[in-house]
């Protein structure tokens, strides 16, 4: 890991090149123990930000759990899918 040697008068720091590769945005947090954490963040297109909301991510996890547990309907076409839903087999 690189060593930071200087914080300039405006609070700027320079991260070593090997730490910056692929990182454009950084989330900064100062923990209660005094440690300052830098976490890389990925810029998300505003039109796609809904996907990254806490609620949507929770629903994604629930869907993944349903898939793993086999609580899914697989059909070759929409008519078969709707017929299975109508039959109550999906419950």
C-alpha positions as CSV (number, residue, x, y, z in Angstrom):
1,X,0.0,0.0,0.0
2,X,1.2,3.5,-0.8
3,X,2.1,6.0,1.8
4,X,0.5,9.5,1.8
5,X,3.0,12.2,2.8
6,X,1.2,15.4,2.5
7,X,-2.2,17.1,2.7
8,X,-2.2,20.5,1.1
9,X,-3.6,23.7,2.4
10,X,-7.0,23.0,0.7
11,X,-7.1,19.5,2.0
12,X,-6.1,17.8,-1.2
13,X,-4.1,14.6,-1.2
14,X,-2.4,12.7,-3.9
15,X,-2.9,8.9,-4.1
16,X,-0.1,6.8,-5.6
17,X,-0.8,5.9,-9.2
18,X,-1.3,2.2,-8.4
19,X,-4.1,3.1,-6.0
20,X,-5.9,5.4,-8.5
21,X,-6.1,3.0,-11.5
22,X,-9.8,2.6,-12.5
23,X,-11.1,5.0,-9.7
24,X,-12.8,8.3,-10.7
25,X,-14.9,8.9,-7.6
26,X,-14.1,8.3,-4.0
27,X,-16.4,8.2,-0.9
28,X,-14.7,9.5,2.2
29,X,-15.6,8.6,5.8
30,X,-13.9,9.4,9.0
31,X,-14.7,6.6,11.5
32,X,-15.1,7.0,15.2
33,X,-11.7,5.5,15.8
34,X,-10.1,8.3,13.7
35,X,-9.4,6.3,10.6
36,X,-10.2,8.0,7.3
37,X,-11.5,5.5,4.8
38,X,-11.6,6.1,1.0
39,X,-13.9,3.8,-0.9
40,X,-14.0,3.8,-4.7
41,X,-17.4,4.7,-6.2
42,X,-18.8,3.9,-9.6
43,X,-20.5,6.8,-11.4
44,X,-24.0,5.8,-12.3
45,X,-26.0,7.3,-15.2
46,X,-28.8,9.2,-13.6
47,X,-31.4,7.4,-15.7
48,X,-30.2,4.1,-14.1
49,X,-29.9,5.3,-10.5
50,X,-33.2,3.7,-9.5
51,X,-31.6,0.3,-9.8
52,X,-29.1,1.2,-7.1
53,X,-31.6,2.4,-4.5
54,X,-31.6,0.4,-1.3
55,X,-35.2,-0.8,-1.9
56,X,-34.4,-2.0,-5.4
57,X,-31.3,-3.8,-4.3
58,X,-33.3,-5.5,-1.6
59,X,-35.8,-6.7,-4.2
60,X,-33.0,-8.0,-6.3
61,X,-31.7,-10.0,-3.4
62,X,-35.2,-11.4,-2.8
63,X,-35.4,-12.4,-6.5
64,X,-32.0,-14.1,-6.3
65,X,-33.1,-16.1,-3.3
66,X,-36.3,-17.1,-5.0
67,X,-34.3,-18.3,-8.0
68,X,-31.9,-20.3,-5.8
69,X,-34.8,-21.9,-4.0
70,X,-36.6,-22.8,-7.2
71,X,-39.6,-20.5,-6.6
72,X,-39.8,-19.5,-10.3
73,X,-41.9,-20.3,-13.3
74,X,-40.1,-21.2,-16.5
75,X,-42.1,-21.2,-19.7
76,X,-41.3,-21.4,-23.4
77,X,-43.8,-18.7,-24.3
78,X,-46.2,-16.1,-22.7
79,X,-49.3,-18.3,-23.2
80,X,-47.7,-21.2,-21.3
81,X,-46.6,-18.8,-18.6
82,X,-50.1,-17.3,-18.2
83,X,-51.7,-20.7,-18.2
84,X,-49.4,-21.8,-15.3
85,X,-50.2,-18.7,-13.4
86,X,-54.0,-19.3,-13.9
87,X,-53.7,-23.0,-12.8
88,X,-52.4,-21.9,-9.4
89,X,-49.3,-24.1,-9.8
90,X,-47.1,-21.0,-9.1
91,X,-48.2,-20.8,-5.5
